[in-house]
Amino acid sequence: MAAALPVCYHGAIGKKECEDLLGKKNKDGAYLIRDSETIQGAMCLCVYKQRVVYTYRLLQTHTGHYTVMTAGGVEETFFKTLDDLIRHYKRRNQGLAMHLRHSVKRKTALLIQPQKQPEQEPQRMEVSFPEDQHDYENAPASSDYVEVLPP
């Protein structure tokens, strides 16, 4: 089962709502995590410092680990869980504009439901060849195809 999301995860809120929530907290180091509006499956770590919200893109690897997207040439650090990532960036001088200090918790529980797949039978596609063209397996012996037999 997947690890539980931290209480600072707000899901699919927009940039404006995020900035409003952090502005209400009005504390340097206030932070929350939200879904990215531009990259499906990515998240954003948003940090408040001196009335400015700094946004860092969080990516999840195919192995399930999380990392903060970095500029070219900067080594990435990978974390097993979002809680591990948050714990790391609560320490000073880890590369963020401000270390994480005040979690902005979501007010309500998130209802995450798996997406239902449409219940349709796959459609079959019929392919036909004109009489003057032959497929490889049924090519006449006089054709340009070379017959390959197993040894």
C-alpha positions as CSV (number, residue, x, y, z in Angstrom):
1,M,0.0,0.0,0.0
2,A,1.2,3.5,-0.8
3,A,2.5,5.6,2.1
4,A,0.0,8.1,3.5
5,L,0.3,11.7,2.2
6,P,1.5,14.3,4.7
7,V,-1.1,16.7,6.2
8,C,0.6,19.6,4.4
9,Y,-0.5,18.0,1.1
10,H,-3.4,20.0,-0.3
11,G,-4.0,18.1,-3.5
12,A,-5.2,19.9,-6.6
13,I,-5.4,23.5,-5.4
14,G,-4.3,26.3,-7.7
15,K,-1.4,28.6,-7.4
16,K,-3.6,31.5,-6.2
17,E,-5.3,29.5,-3.5
18,C,-1.8,28.2,-2.4
19,E,-0.5,31.8,-2.1
20,D,-3.6,32.9,-0.2
21,L,-3.2,30.0,2.4
22,L,0.5,30.8,2.9
23,G,-0.2,34.5,3.1
24,K,-2.8,34.0,5.8
25,K,-0.1,32.0,7.8
26,N,2.2,35.0,7.2
27,K,5.3,33.3,8.7
28,D,8.6,32.8,7.0
29,G,9.2,29.1,6.4
30,A,5.4,28.3,6.1
31,Y,5.0,25.6,3.5
32,L,2.6,23.2,1.8
33,I,2.6,20.7,-1.0
34,R,0.1,20.8,-3.9
35,D,-0.4,19.1,-7.2
36,S,1.4,20.8,-10.1
37,E,-1.0,22.5,-12.5
38,T,1.4,22.1,-15.5
39,I,3.0,18.7,-15.1
40,Q,0.6,15.7,-14.6
41,G,1.8,13.5,-11.7
42,A,4.2,16.1,-10.3
43,M,3.7,18.1,-7.1
44,C,4.9,21.5,-5.9
45,L,6.5,22.4,-2.6
46,C,5.6,26.0,-1.9
47,V,7.5,28.0,0.7
48,Y,6.7,31.4,2.1
49,K,9.5,33.9,2.8
50,Q,9.0,37.7,3.2
51,R,5.6,37.8,1.4
52,V,7.0,35.8,-1.5
53,V,6.0,32.2,-2.3
54,Y,8.8,30.1,-3.7
55,T,7.7,27.0,-5.6
56,Y,9.8,23.9,-6.1
57,R,8.7,21.0,-8.4
58,L,8.6,17.6,-6.7
59,L,9.0,14.6,-9.0
60,Q,8.5,10.9,-8.2
61,T,10.8,8.4,-9.8
62,H,9.7,5.1,-11.3
63,T,10.9,3.4,-8.1
64,G,8.6,5.7,-6.0
65,H,11.3,7.9,-4.6
66,Y,10.8,11.7,-4.4
67,T,13.2,14.5,-5.5
68,V,13.2,18.2,-5.8
69,M,13.7,19.2,-9.5
70,T,17.1,20.9,-9.7
71,A,19.0,23.1,-12.1
72,G,21.5,21.5,-14.4
73,G,24.7,20.4,-12.7
74,V,23.1,20.3,-9.2
75,E,23.1,16.8,-7.7
76,E,19.6,15.5,-6.9
77,T,18.8,14.0,-3.6
78,F,16.2,11.2,-3.4
79,F,13.8,10.4,-0.6
80,K,11.7,7.3,0.1
81,T,8.7,9.4,1.3
82,L,7.4,12.9,1.2
83,D,7.8,13.0,5.0
84,D,11.6,12.2,4.6
85,L,11.9,15.0,2.0
86,I,10.2,17.4,4.4
87,R,12.3,16.3,7.3
88,H,15.5,17.0,5.2
89,Y,14.4,20.5,4.1
90,K,13.5,21.5,7.7
91,R,17.3,21.7,8.2
92,R,18.9,25.0,7.3
93,N,21.0,25.6,4.1
94,Q,19.7,22.7,2.0
95,G,19.1,24.7,-1.1
96,L,15.6,26.2,-0.6
97,A,15.0,29.9,-0.3
98,M,13.9,29.2,3.3
99,H,14.1,26.1,5.4
100,L,10.7,24.5,6.2
101,R,9.3,25.7,9.5
102,H,5.5,25.9,9.6
103,S,3.4,23.3,8.0
104,V,0.1,24.6,6.5
105,K,-2.2,21.7,7.2
106,R,-5.2,20.9,5.1
107,K,-8.6,21.5,6.8
108,T,-10.4,18.4,5.4
109,A,-9.5,14.9,4.5
110,L,-8.7,14.2,0.9
111,L,-10.8,11.7,-0.9
112,I,-8.5,10.0,-3.4
113,Q,-10.4,7.5,-5.5
114,P,-8.9,5.3,-8.2
115,Q,-10.0,6.4,-11.7
116,K,-12.4,4.0,-13.3
117,Q,-11.6,2.6,-16.6
118,P,-14.4,2.7,-19.2
119,E,-15.9,-0.8,-19.6
120,Q,-15.6,-1.3,-23.3
121,E,-14.5,-4.2,-25.3
122,P,-11.5,-3.6,-27.4
123,Q,-12.4,-3.0,-31.0
124,R,-10.9,-5.3,-33.6
125,M,-9.3,-3.8,-36.6
126,E,-9.7,-5.7,-39.9
127,V,-6.7,-5.3,-42.3
128,S,-7.1,-6.5,-45.9
129,F,-4.5,-6.5,-48.6
130,P,-5.2,-5.8,-52.2
131,E,-5.0,-8.9,-54.5
132,D,-1.8,-7.7,-56.1
133,Q,0.0,-7.2,-52.8
134,H,0.9,-10.2,-50.5
135,D,1.7,-10.3,-46.9
136,Y,5.1,-11.9,-46.0
137,E,3.8,-15.3,-44.8
138,N,1.6,-15.9,-47.8
139,A,4.0,-14.6,-50.5
140,P,4.2,-16.7,-53.7
141,A,7.4,-18.5,-54.3
142,S,8.2,-16.3,-57.3
143,S,8.2,-13.1,-55.2
144,D,11.2,-11.1,-54.0
145,Y,10.8,-12.5,-50.5
146,V,13.5,-14.9,-49.3
147,E,12.3,-18.0,-47.5
148,V,14.1,-18.6,-44.3
149,L,14.0,-22.1,-42.8
150,P,15.1,-23.1,-39.4
151,P,18.4,-25.0,-39.2
